[in-house]
Amino acid sequence: QVQLVESGGGLVQAGGSLRLSCVVSGSIYSINTMGWYRQTPGKQRELVAHITSGGTTNYVESVKGRFTISRDSAKNTAYLQMNSLKPEDTAVYSCKALLPTPPYEYWGQGTQVTVSS
């Protein structure tokens, strides 16, 4: 059984920083792409950033230059360093991991990030 657990969310003032962590545990042979998504009430979930097993990264335009995704393969962990946070970054952030075993796509429970103005 595979589990993803996120941590690091919280309340921060605009301009502040937070670092989210996503730990993957369980029967893991390898992890392919890992990604961070966010969702606010009434809106569709959007991809914030993802990182491949080879380290290639991709970001949604609104966070480029402010957020950095990274991963520690030895710890089965992905991180999202969020700097210069804005109120519009407020959302529930969820981690997704793609594994070579069914159901192939695994999600964490999400962590709330709230940015006050």
Accessible surface in RSA format (square Angstrom, percent):
REM  Atomic radii and reference values for relative SASA: ProtOr
REM  Chains: A
REM  Algorithm: Lee & Richards
REM  Probe-radius: 1.40
REM  Slices: 20
REM RES _ NUM      All-atoms   Total-Side   Main-Chain    Non-polar    All polar
REM                ABS   REL    ABS   REL    ABS   REL    ABS   REL    ABS   REL
RES GLN A   1   178.67  99.9 130.82  95.6  47.85 113.9  56.00 119.2 122.67  93.0
RES VAL A   2    21.52  14.2   5.29   4.8  16.24  39.1   5.29   4.6  16.24  44.0
RES GLN A   3   106.31  59.4 102.97  75.3   3.34   8.0  20.41  43.4  85.90  65.2
RES LEU A   4    10.30   5.7   0.54   0.4   9.76  24.5   0.54   0.4   9.76  26.3
RES VAL A   5    77.91  51.3  76.21  69.0   1.70   4.1  76.21  66.2   1.70   4.6
RES GLU A   6     8.03   4.6   0.00   0.0   8.03  19.1   0.00   0.0   8.03   6.6
RES SER A   7    61.63  52.1  56.63  75.6   5.00  11.5  41.73  88.9  19.90  27.9
RES GLY A   8    34.79  42.9   0.00   N/A  34.79  42.9  23.09  63.4  11.70  26.2
RES GLY A   9    28.86  35.6   0.00   N/A  28.86  35.6   2.13   5.8  26.73  59.9
RES GLY A  10    29.90  36.9   0.00   N/A  29.90  36.9  29.69  81.5   0.20   0.5
RES LEU A  11   133.99  74.6 101.98  73.0  32.01  80.5 101.98  71.6  32.01  86.1
RES VAL A  12    26.04  17.1  19.90  18.0   6.14  14.8  26.04  22.6   0.00   0.0
RES GLN A  13   136.84  76.5 134.30  98.2   2.53   6.0  37.06  78.9  99.78  75.7
RES ALA A  14    50.78  46.7  27.66  42.7  23.12  52.6  28.03  39.5  22.75  60.3
RES GLY A  15    55.97  69.0   0.00   N/A  55.97  69.0  30.37  83.4  25.60  57.3
RES GLY A  16    21.54  26.6   0.00   N/A  21.54  26.6  20.68  56.8   0.86   1.9
RES SER A  17    57.81  48.9  38.73  51.7  19.08  44.0  22.46  47.8  35.35  49.5
RES LEU A  18    33.44  18.6  28.30  20.2   5.14  12.9  33.44  23.5   0.00   0.0
RES ARG A  19   132.12  55.5 116.68  59.5  15.45  36.8  28.10  38.4 104.03  63.0
RES LEU A  20     0.00   0.0   0.00   0.0   0.00   0.0   0.00   0.0   0.00   0.0
RES SER A  21    20.79  17.6  20.75  27.7   0.04   0.1   8.16  17.4  12.63  17.7
RES CYS A  22     0.00   0.0   0.00   0.0   0.00   0.0   0.00   0.0   0.00   0.0
RES VAL A  23    66.93  44.0  66.36  60.1   0.58   1.4  66.36  57.7   0.58   1.6
RES VAL A  24     3.24   2.1   0.00   0.0   3.24   7.8   0.00   0.0   3.24   8.8
RES SER A  25    51.42  43.5  47.68  63.6   3.75   8.6  38.78  82.6  12.64  17.7
RES GLY A  26    51.22  63.2   0.00   N/A  51.22  63.2  22.62  62.1  28.60  64.1
RES SER A  27    73.88  62.4  59.83  79.8  14.05  32.4  38.26  81.5  35.62  49.9
RES ILE A  28    39.25  22.3   8.80   6.6  30.45  73.4   8.94   6.4  30.31  82.2
RES TYR A  29   190.40  88.9 153.78  87.5  36.62  95.3 108.97  81.9  81.43 100.4
RES SER A  30    53.36  45.1  45.76  61.1   7.60  17.5  42.60  90.7  10.75  15.1
RES ILE A  31    15.07   8.6   5.13   3.8   9.94  24.0   5.13   3.7   9.94  27.0
RES ASN A  32    62.98  43.4  62.98  60.9   0.00   0.0  15.48  37.2  47.51  45.9
RES THR A  33    32.94  23.4  32.21  32.7   0.73   1.7  13.49  18.1  19.45  29.4
RES MET A  34     1.48   0.8   1.37   0.9   0.11   0.3   0.15   0.1   1.33   1.8
RES GLY A  35     2.80   3.4   0.00   N/A   2.80   3.4   1.69   4.6   1.11   2.5
RES TRP A  36     0.34   0.1   0.34   0.2   0.00   0.0   0.28   0.1   0.07   0.1
RES TYR A  37    34.41  16.1  34.41  19.6   0.00   0.0  18.15  13.6  16.25  20.0
RES ARG A  38    19.45   8.2  18.38   9.4   1.07   2.6   4.99   6.8  14.46   8.8
RES GLN A  39    80.02  44.7  74.99  54.8   5.04  12.0  16.59  35.3  63.44  48.1
RES THR A  40    38.53  27.4  35.25  35.7   3.28   7.8  34.27  46.0   4.26   6.4
RES PRO A  41   137.33 100.1 107.15  97.7  30.18 109.7 119.18  98.4  18.15 112.8
RES GLY A  42    91.68 113.1   0.00   N/A  91.68 113.1  44.61 122.4  47.07 105.4
RES LYS A  43   143.87  70.2 132.41  81.2  11.46  27.3  82.71  74.4  61.16  65.1
RES GLN A  44   165.39  92.5 142.35 104.0  23.05  54.9  51.28 109.2 114.11  86.5
RES ARG A  45   107.90  45.3  88.85  45.3  19.05  45.4  14.68  20.1  93.22  56.5
RES GLU A  46    63.86  36.7  60.25  45.6   3.61   8.6  31.10  60.2  32.76  26.7
RES LEU A  47    55.44  30.9  45.96  32.9   9.48  23.8  45.96  32.3   9.48  25.5
RES VAL A  48     0.00   0.0   0.00   0.0   0.00   0.0   0.00   0.0   0.00   0.0
RES ALA A  49     0.00   0.0   0.00   0.0   0.00   0.0   0.00   0.0   0.00   0.0
RES HIS A  50    48.50  26.5  48.50  33.7   0.00   0.0  27.34  28.2  21.16  24.6
RES ILE A  51     9.71   5.5   9.71   7.2   0.00   0.0   9.71   7.0   0.00   0.0
RES THR A  52    39.62  28.2  39.62  40.2   0.00   0.0  36.78  49.4   2.84   4.3
RES SER A  53    77.20  65.2  51.56  68.8  25.65  59.1  20.43  43.5  56.78  79.5
RES GLY A  54    73.73  90.9   0.00   N/A  73.73  90.9  38.24 104.9  35.49  79.5
RES GLY A  55    39.73  49.0   0.00   N/A  39.73  49.0  21.95  60.2  17.79  39.8
RES THR A  56    92.19  65.6  84.43  85.6   7.76  18.5  59.09  79.4  33.10  50.0
RES THR A  57    55.27  39.3  33.80  34.3  21.47  51.2  10.81  14.5  44.46  67.2
RES ASN A  58    72.86  50.2  70.35  68.0   2.51   6.0  13.00  31.3  59.86  57.9
RES TYR A  59    42.85  20.0  33.90  19.3   8.94  23.3  28.88  21.7  13.97  17.2
RES VAL A  60    43.14  28.4  33.62  30.4   9.52  22.9  41.58  36.1   1.56   4.2
RES GLU A  61   129.86  74.6 117.58  89.0  12.27  29.2  64.05 123.9  65.80  53.7
RES SER A  62    63.94  54.0  43.30  57.8  20.64  47.5  53.34 113.6  10.60  14.9
RES VAL A  63     0.00   0.0   0.00   0.0   0.00   0.0   0.00   0.0   0.00   0.0
RES LYS A  64   108.66  53.0  87.98  54.0  20.68  49.2  45.38  40.8  63.28  67.4
RES GLY A  65    88.58 109.2   0.00   N/A  88.58 109.2  44.64 122.5  43.94  98.4
RES ARG A  66    29.47  12.4  25.02  12.8   4.45  10.6  24.08  32.9   5.40   3.3
RES PHE A  67     6.20   3.1   0.00   0.0   6.20  16.1   0.00   0.0   6.20  17.7
RES THR A  68    74.32  52.9  73.37  74.4   0.95   2.3  45.58  61.2  28.75  43.5
RES ILE A  69     5.05   2.9   0.00   0.0   5.05  12.2   0.00   0.0   5.05  13.7
RES SER A  70    47.70  40.3  46.86  62.5   0.84   1.9  33.43  71.2  14.27  20.0
RES ARG A  71    44.84  18.8  17.66   9.0  27.17  64.7  10.87  14.8  33.97  20.6
RES ASP A  72    44.73  31.3  40.02  39.8   4.72  11.2  14.19  33.4  30.54  30.5
RES SER A  73    76.79  64.9  58.08  77.5  18.71  43.1  45.77  97.5  31.02  43.5
RES ALA A  74   100.66  92.6  56.53  87.2  44.14 100.4  69.26  97.5  31.41  83.2
RES LYS A  75   135.30  66.0 120.09  73.7  15.21  36.2  74.72  67.3  60.57  64.5
RES ASN A  76    47.82  33.0  46.32  44.8   1.50   3.6   2.42   5.8  45.40  43.9
RES THR A  77     7.94   5.6   6.95   7.0   0.98   2.3   3.12   4.2   4.81   7.3
RES ALA A  78     0.40   0.4   0.40   0.6   0.00   0.0   0.40   0.6   0.00   0.0
RES TYR A  79    33.97  15.9  33.97  19.3   0.00   0.0  18.19  13.7  15.78  19.4
RES LEU A  80     0.00   0.0   0.00   0.0   0.00   0.0   0.00   0.0   0.00   0.0
RES GLN A  81    57.62  32.2  57.49  42.0   0.13   0.3  28.57  60.8  29.05  22.0
RES MET A  82     0.00   0.0   0.00   0.0   0.00   0.0   0.00   0.0   0.00   0.0
RES ASN A  83    58.33  40.2  58.33  56.4   0.00   0.0  15.63  37.6  42.71  41.3
RES SER A  84    59.59  50.4  55.14  73.6   4.45  10.2  18.75  39.9  40.84  57.2
RES LEU A  85     2.18   1.2   0.00   0.0   2.18   5.5   0.00   0.0   2.18   5.9
RES LYS A  86    86.74  42.3  86.29  52.9   0.45   1.1  39.99  36.0  46.75  49.8
RES PRO A  87    55.06  40.1  48.05  43.8   7.02  25.5  48.38  39.9   6.68  41.5
RES GLU A  88   124.21  71.3  97.08  73.4  27.13  64.6  62.74 121.4  61.47  50.2
RES ASP A  89     0.66   0.5   0.63   0.6   0.03   0.1   0.03   0.1   0.63   0.6
RES THR A  90    39.51  28.1  36.91  37.4   2.60   6.2  35.15  47.2   4.36   6.6
RES ALA A  91     3.97   3.7   1.32   2.0   2.65   6.0   3.97   5.6   0.00   0.0
RES VAL A  92    59.83  39.4  58.50  53.0   1.33   3.2  58.50  50.8   1.33   3.6
RES TYR A  93     0.00   0.0   0.00   0.0   0.00   0.0   0.00   0.0   0.00   0.0
RES SER A  94    13.25  11.2  13.25  17.7   0.00   0.0   1.13   2.4  12.12  17.0
RES CYS A  95     0.19   0.1   0.19   0.2   0.00   0.0   0.00   0.0   0.19   0.2
RES LYS A  96    31.65  15.4  31.51  19.3   0.14   0.3   6.92   6.2  24.73  26.3
RES ALA A  97     0.00   0.0   0.00   0.0   0.00   0.0   0.00   0.0   0.00   0.0
RES LEU A  98    58.28  32.5  58.28  41.7   0.00   0.0  58.28  40.9   0.00   0.0
RES LEU A  99     4.60   2.6   0.98   0.7   3.62   9.1   0.98   0.7   3.62   9.7
RES PRO A 100    66.11  48.2  41.97  38.3  24.14  87.8  48.29  39.9  17.82 110.7
RES THR A 101    41.44  29.5  41.34  41.9   0.10   0.2  38.55  51.8   2.89   4.4
RES PRO A 102    94.14  68.6  78.57  71.6  15.57  56.6  78.70  65.0  15.44  96.0
RES PRO A 103    94.48  68.9  76.91  70.1  17.57  63.9  82.13  67.8  12.34  76.7
RES TYR A 104   119.26  55.7 119.26  67.9   0.00   0.0  84.20  63.3  35.06  43.2
RES GLU A 105    80.60  46.3  69.77  52.8  10.84  25.8  15.61  30.2  64.99  53.1
RES TYR A 106    29.76  13.9  26.82  15.3   2.94   7.7  24.27  18.2   5.50   6.8
RES TRP A 107    77.69  31.2  50.21  24.3  27.48  64.5  45.28  24.1  32.41  52.6
RES GLY A 108    12.85  15.8   0.00   N/A  12.85  15.8   1.70   4.7  11.15  25.0
RES GLN A 109   123.65  69.1  84.25  61.6  39.40  93.8  72.72 154.8  50.93  38.6
RES GLY A 110    12.41  15.3   0.00   N/A  12.41  15.3   0.59   1.6  11.82  26.5
RES THR A 111    21.07  15.0  15.20  15.4   5.87  14.0   8.35  11.2  12.72  19.2
RES GLN A 112    87.50  48.9  77.32  56.5  10.18  24.2  48.70 103.7  38.80  29.4
RES VAL A 113     0.00   0.0   0.00   0.0   0.00   0.0   0.00   0.0   0.00   0.0
RES THR A 114    48.65  34.6  48.65  49.3   0.00   0.0  36.99  49.7  11.66  17.6
RES VAL A 115     7.04   4.6   0.00   0.0   7.04  17.0   0.00   0.0   7.04  19.1
RES SER A 116    42.19  35.7  35.74  47.7   6.45  14.9  35.01  74.6   7.18  10.1
RES SER A 117   129.73 109.6  69.08  92.2  60.65 139.7  56.21 119.7  73.51 103.0
END  Absolute sums over single chains surface
CHAIN  1 A     6195.7       4703.6       1492.0       3331.2       2864.5
END  Absolute sums over all chains
TOTAL          6195.7       4703.6       1492.0       3331.2       2864.5
